[in-house]
């Protein structure tokens, strides 16, 4: 069984692994692959503990909002008999990996590269020569999408023909909405589906320009080099990335508490709220939570982890790119603490 992060780097990691002889011997396929986010991974692992028989379990590019619960669930799976391999590049306290290793969980972590490069590095000797180009293409795509261009990636990018570089650019712009279709297209060379990706890339470019315009018009500069934006939660990562690329901005905070800009989504959310009046929900606390994406030009991982806990939420991620989920009423405190922390550094 494979579990991956539902983003480009996560899916590219899966694609590389599926090209290996090791995955074929274990019977791993696209059909045995599941995907998740940092918010839902603990729910998925809990379901696996309850419903699945022990097997080989590969987890790529995933941390969790609640890392303590994540660690406990992984250990429970290991004790149940699952043979777990965790390959990840998120920054996390060293005691996390140490505890997993003590419970016979294989952990491969390097925070300086993307997960796709880690998977390629670990399994390249299990990939047939005829499939190396596909594996390297997926590795570079994962790195470009995750903005982790290591010297190894840079060297390979320079060797690509311009057509191949355009493929990277188009796929990255298009976004990987459905990882299954995307990997089927790449792994099995389905050219017709590639044309759909190029067409989607054209539409995506127009969409990105609209989001960029909204960001530039609505962002607020606070305390020197810190920018803040309230936007629909689906776009927080994109918005934070746009802001931090602006000259003289060192820290960008995108807060997902604005209504959706599309009419269809607004209607859906309205109907969902109406249903919620009549249907009792067990996870009431989630209604009060807000998601935040932070990008920076200086290390922020430890800061976000600390102030998220102070605000009764969860947070963390990469050295220069983090996420947080906190109670909505703690948002002013979160921003105040963030400004205080980065101003003192």
Secondary structure, DSSP 8 states (H G I E B T S, - for coil): -EEEESSHHHHHHHHHHHTBHHHHHTT--GGGEEEE-TTTHHHHHHHHHHH----EEEEES---SSHHHHHHHHHHHHHHT-EEEEEE--B--HHHHHHHHHTT-EEEE-TTS-HHHHHHHHHGGGB-GGGHHHHHHHHHHHHHHHT---HHHHHHHHHS-HHHHHHHHHHHHH--S-HHHHHHHHHTT-HHHHHHHHHHHHHHHHHHHHHHHHHHHH-EEETTTEEEEE--GGGHHHHHHHHHTSTT--EEEEE--S--SSHHHHHHHHHHHHHHHHS--S-GGGGGEEEEEEEESS--HHHHHHHHHHTTSEEEESSSEEEEEEEGGGHHHHHHHHHHHHHH-
